[in-house]
Amino acid sequence: MGLATRSSAPRTVVAWISLLAVITSCGGGKQEREEVLTASLTVARQFGDSLSWAFPYVSRVVGSQLVVSDRSAASYFTVVDLESGRLTTFGRTGAGPEEYKEVTALLPAEPDQRAVWAFDQANRRFSLLALDDSAPGRILEQFPYNPPEFVFYPVFVGDRVVGGGPLLNAVLIVTDRAGALISRTVVDPPFTQAQLGNPSIVRMANSARLAFRPGAGDVALAYGFASRVDLFTPDAAHRKTILPSARPVRLSYDVDASGVAHSNPDNEKAYQAAYGTPRFIYAVFCGCTRQEYTDGLKPKVVQVWTWDGRLVATLTLDRPIVSLSVSDDDTRLFGLAWNPEPAVLEWMLPNDLAGRGRD
């Protein structure tokens, strides 16, 4: 068990700027001038210490708790009590019924605030996990999920699953809960095979982080190697493309003697993570080379978008993070860090941010 430590001087530096955002929709392009909040945020709390974490990967806020999957830890899951800072761990690494290998998504068990769905990509299954450590067993429900393609980020929309990942000929797929294909969403990708040649590199270049809107089912994709965000309806129909920057990213690769393609260290990364609340899409933007990312220098910037595609805030953190989650009331942001040491951190969001999401 661990406890949280608070920063002695958490602070938020806020300014307002005017930004010209270029938004392209299915019906054509338009330009809208928006007032964008910019803020520099300082860590308010750190949960546990470097020994509490090994490889924190994804997280989700569930009521007054933060659930974190830790891919290399002896205990796979950690539940953080956000009131007391107490840490509770459970789960093992492996392929057994109560073991986990590669959890790439944590989903709310709406409206239950005492459980969370975990998708284990390596073991290809969903598990509904109880968060109450007094419960007789952690697994409340479990079922296999075998989609036709490699899916990293599946979400439940009614009785269907909408999934994103390194797909070659689509940006999203829709399946039933067993994984049988229902439909594919095809949108012109940031990169084509004609541009890059190698199919493996095309999959990597077009990979995107998925955010979904709790309670509504809207989906957003923020691309890992393109300054671009796509918005979709709950049935995975494309409705808008946002291009925050018209400047193309630098992307190249080498092929070794055995024919395997390798991304170059000076390639530019765009979005590292994305998370949705009822009001906003939060996207962690790197704007850095892959080497800078590997060295732990970035990313520190979080862009905040409304679900209709308006950029409302750009937040700069004082620590680089690789993944994030946000409270549903948009008051607290939680980041998972790997450098200079593994950490789970909390920042307080600007007081006037939530109001920016109102129509």
C-alpha positions in Angstrom: 0.0 0.0 0.0 1.2 3.5 -0.8 0.0 7.0 -0.2 0.0 10.2 -2.2 2.3 13.2 -1.7 1.2 16.7 -2.5 3.3 19.4 -4.2 4.2 22.2 -1.8 3.2 24.8 -4.4 0.8 23.6 -7.1 0.0 26.4 -9.4 -1.7 27.2 -12.7 -0.6 30.0 -14.9 -3.4 31.0 -17.3 -3.6 33.3 -20.3 -6.0 33.7 -23.2 -4.9 33.9 -26.8 -6.7 34.1 -30.1 -6.0 31.1 -32.4 -7.0 30.5 -36.0 -8.1 26.9 -36.2 -8.6 25.2 -39.5 -11.5 22.7 -39.5 -12.4 20.6 -42.4 -15.8 18.8 -42.4 -17.4 16.4 -44.9 -19.2 19.4 -46.4 -16.0 21.5 -47.0 -13.6 23.7 -45.2 -14.1 26.7 -43.0 -12.1 28.9 -40.7 -13.2 29.9 -37.2 -11.5 32.3 -34.8 -11.6 30.9 -31.3 -10.5 32.2 -27.9 -8.2 29.5 -26.6 -7.2 29.2 -22.9 -3.5 28.5 -22.4 -2.2 27.4 -19.0 1.0 26.1 -17.5 0.2 23.4 -14.8 2.4 22.2 -11.9 2.0 18.8 -10.4 -0.4 18.9 -7.4 0.0 15.3 -6.2 2.1 12.2 -6.8 0.6 8.8 -5.9 3.0 6.4 -4.3 6.7 6.6 -5.3 8.9 5.2 -8.0 8.8 1.8 -6.3 5.0 1.7 -6.5 5.1 1.6 -10.3 6.9 -0.4 -13.0 5.3 0.5 -16.4 2.0 2.3 -15.9 0.2 2.1 -19.2 -3.5 3.2 -19.1 -5.8 4.7 -16.5 -9.4 5.6 -15.9 -11.2 7.7 -13.4 -14.2 5.8 -11.8 -16.0 7.9 -9.3 -13.5 8.8 -6.5 -11.0 6.2 -7.7 -8.3 6.0 -10.3 -7.6 2.6 -11.9 -4.2 2.1 -13.4 -2.9 -0.9 -15.4 0.8 -1.5 -14.8 2.2 -3.9 -17.4 5.4 -4.9 -15.7 4.4 -4.9 -12.1 4.0 -7.9 -9.9 0.4 -6.8 -9.3 -1.1 -5.8 -12.6 -3.7 -3.3 -11.4 -3.6 -0.5 -8.9 -6.6 1.3 -7.5 -5.9 4.8 -6.2 -8.4 6.2 -3.6 -8.4 9.9 -4.7 -9.6 11.1 -1.3 -7.1 9.3 0.9 -4.4 8.6 -1.7 -4.3 4.9 -0.6 -3.1 2.4 -3.2 -4.6 -1.1 -3.5 -3.2 -3.7 -5.9 -4.5 -6.9 -7.5 -4.0 -9.2 -10.5 -1.0 -11.1 -11.9 0.7 -11.2 -15.2 -0.1 -14.2 -17.3 -2.8 -15.9 -19.4 -4.9 -17.5 -16.6 -8.5 -16.4 -15.7 -7.3 -13.8 -13.2 -4.1 -12.9 -15.1 -3.4 -10.2 -17.6 -0.8 -9.5 -20.3 -1.5 -6.3 -22.2 -4.4 -4.2 -21.1 -4.7 -1.4 -23.6 -8.1 0.0 -22.6 -10.1 0.6 -19.4 -13.8 1.3 -19.9 -16.5 2.5 -17.5 -19.1 0.0 -16.4 -21.9 2.6 -16.7 -23.6 3.4 -14.4 -21.7 1.3 -11.9 -19.1 3.3 -10.1 -17.7 0.2 -8.4 -16.4 -1.6 -11.4 -14.4 -1.1 -14.6 -14.0 -3.1 -17.9 -10.5 -4.0 -18.9 -9.6 -5.1 -22.4 -6.6 -7.4 -22.6 -5.3 -7.2 -26.2 -2.8 -10.1 -25.7 -5.3 -12.4 -24.1 -8.1 -11.2 -26.4 -10.8 -10.8 -23.8 -12.8 -8.3 -21.8 -13.0 -8.6 -18.0 -15.4 -6.7 -15.7 -13.4 -6.0 -12.5 -14.8 -5.1 -9.1 -12.9 -2.1 -7.5 -14.1 -2.9 -4.0 -11.3 -4.7 -2.3 -13.8 -6.3 0.1 -15.6 -8.1 -2.7 -15.1 -11.9 -2.7 -13.7 -11.9 -6.2 -12.4 -9.3 -8.6 -13.8 -10.7 -11.8 -17.5 -10.1 -12.1 -17.8 -11.1 -15.8 -15.4 -12.2 -18.5 -15.7 -13.0 -22.2 -13.4 -13.5 -25.2 -13.1 -10.9 -27.9 -11.7 -11.9 -31.3 -12.0 -9.2 -33.9 -10.8 -9.8 -37.5 -8.0 -7.2 -37.2 -5.5 -6.0 -34.6 -7.5 -3.7 -32.2 -5.9 -1.8 -29.4 -8.6 0.6 -28.3 -12.1 -0.9 -28.3 -15.1 0.8 -26.6 -18.7 -0.4 -26.0 -21.4 1.5 -27.8 -24.7 -0.2 -26.9 -24.3 -3.9 -27.7 -21.5 -3.3 -30.2 -17.8 -2.7 -30.0 -16.1 0.2 -31.9 -12.4 -0.5 -32.2 -9.3 1.4 -33.4 -5.7 0.3 -33.8 -3.1 -0.2 -36.5 -5.6 -1.0 -39.2 -4.5 -1.1 -42.9 -7.7 -0.3 -44.8 -9.9 1.4 -42.3 -9.7 3.8 -39.3 -12.3 2.1 -37.2 -14.1 -1.3 -37.2 -17.5 -2.1 -35.6 -18.1 -5.6 -34.3 -20.5 -7.5 -32.0 -19.2 -8.4 -28.6 -17.7 -11.6 -29.8 -15.7 -9.8 -32.4 -17.7 -10.6 -35.6 -17.3 -7.8 -38.1 -20.3 -5.5 -38.7 -18.8 -2.6 -40.6 -15.6 -0.7 -41.3 -15.2 3.1 -41.4 -12.9 4.1 -44.2 -11.6 7.7 -44.3 -8.7 9.0 -46.4 -5.8 8.3 -44.1 -2.9 10.7 -43.3 -0.5 8.4 -45.1 -1.1 6.0 -48.1 0.8 3.0 -49.3 1.6 4.9 -52.5 3.5 7.4 -50.3 5.3 5.0 -47.9 5.3 1.7 -49.8 5.7 -0.7 -46.9 2.4 -1.9 -45.4 3.9 -2.3 -41.9 5.0 1.3 -42.0 1.6 2.5 -43.3 -0.1 0.8 -40.3 2.4 2.4 -37.9 2.1 5.9 -39.6 -1.7 5.8 -39.5 -2.1 4.5 -36.0 -4.3 6.7 -33.8 -5.3 7.1 -30.1 -9.0 6.7 -29.4 -11.1 8.8 -27.1 -14.8 8.3 -26.5 -17.6 10.3 -25.0 -19.0 8.6 -21.9 -22.8 8.3 -22.0 -23.0 9.4 -25.6 -20.7 7.1 -27.6 -19.1 9.7 -29.8 -15.5 8.7 -30.8 -12.4 10.7 -31.7 -9.1 9.6 -33.2 -5.8 11.5 -32.6 -3.1 10.3 -34.9 0.4 9.3 -33.7 2.3 10.7 -36.7 0.0 13.4 -38.1 -1.3 16.7 -36.7 -4.9 15.6 -37.2 -8.0 14.6 -35.2 -11.0 12.8 -36.7 -14.5 12.9 -35.1 -17.1 10.2 -35.5 -20.7 9.6 -34.5 -21.6 6.7 -32.1 -22.2 4.4 -35.1 -18.6 5.2 -36.3 -19.7 7.4 -39.2 -17.1 10.1 -39.9 -18.3 13.6 -39.4 -15.3 15.9 -39.2 -11.5 16.2 -39.6 -9.6 18.8 -37.6 -6.2 19.9 -38.9 -4.5 21.9 -36.1 -1.4 22.4 -38.3 -1.0 22.3 -42.1 2.7 21.5 -41.8 3.4 17.9 -42.7 5.4 15.8 -40.2 8.8 14.3 -41.0 8.4 10.5 -41.5 10.9 8.1 -43.1 12.1 4.6 -42.5 14.9 2.1 -43.4 14.6 -1.5 -44.5 17.3 -3.9 -43.1 18.9 -6.8 -44.9 16.1 -9.2 -43.8 13.4 -6.9 -45.3 12.1 -5.5 -41.9 11.2 -1.8 -41.9 12.3 0.4 -39.1 11.1 3.9 -38.2 13.9 6.4 -38.0 14.7 8.1 -34.6 14.3 11.6 -36.1 10.7 11.0 -37.2 8.2 13.4 -35.7 5.5 12.1 -33.3 2.2 13.9 -33.0 -0.4 12.6 -30.6 0.7 10.2 -27.9 -2.6 9.7 -26.0 -6.3 10.7 -26.0 -9.1 10.7 -23.4 -12.7 11.8 -23.5 -15.0 13.3 -20.9 -18.7 14.2 -21.4 -17.5 17.8 -22.4 -14.1 17.4 -23.9 -11.5 15.5 -25.8 -8.0 15.7 -24.2 -5.1 14.9 -26.6 -1.5 14.7 -25.5 0.6 16.3 -28.2 4.3 15.6 -28.6 5.5 17.7 -31.5 8.9 16.1 -31.1 11.2 13.5 -32.6 10.9 9.9 -31.6 14.3 10.3 -30.0 13.2 13.2 -27.8 10.2 11.1 -26.8 12.4 8.1 -26.0 14.7 10.3 -24.0 11.8 11.5 -21.8 11.9 15.2 -22.9 8.3 15.3 -24.2 5.3 15.3 -24.5 4.1 17.9 -22.1 1.3 19.6 -24.1 -2.4 18.7 -23.7 -4.8 20.0 -26.3 -8.5 20.3 -25.2 -11.2 20.1 -27.9 -15.0 20.1 -27.6 -16.9 17.2 -29.2 -17.9 19.5 -32.0 -14.3 20.2 -32.9 -13.5 23.5 -31.2 -10.0 23.9 -29.6 -10.7 25.5 -26.2 -7.4 25.1 -24.3 -3.7 24.3 -24.6 -2.2 23.1 -21.4 1.5 22.7 -20.7 2.5 20.3 -17.9 5.7 20.4 -15.9 6.3 16.7 -16.4 6.2 14.6 -19.6 3.5 12.0 -19.7 2.7 9.0 -22.0 -1.0 8.5 -21.1 -3.7 10.4 -19.2 -7.2 10.4 -17.8 -9.5 13.2 -16.5 -12.3 13.4 -14.0 -15.7 13.7 -15.6 -16.2 17.1 -14.1 -13.0 18.4 -15.9 -11.3 19.5 -12.7 -8.4 17.1 -12.4 -6.0 15.5 -14.9 -4.0 12.4 -14.1 -0.9 11.6 -16.1 1.2 8.4 -16.3 4.9 9.1 -16.6 7.9 6.8 -17.5 10.7 9.3 -17.4 12.8 10.1 -15.4 11.1 7.4 -13.3 7.7 5.8 -13.4 5.0 7.9 -11.7 1.3 8.6 -11.5 0.7 12.3 -11.2 -2.2 14.7 -10.7 -2.7 18.2 -12.0 -5.6 20.6 -11.1 -7.3 22.0 -14.3 -8.1 25.7 -14.6 -11.3 26.7 -12.9 -12.9 28.2 -16.0 -12.1 25.3 -18.4 -15.4 23.4 -17.7 -17.5 26.4 -18.8 -15.8 26.4 -22.2 -17.6 23.2 -23.1 -21.0 24.7 -22.9 -22.8 25.6 -26.1 
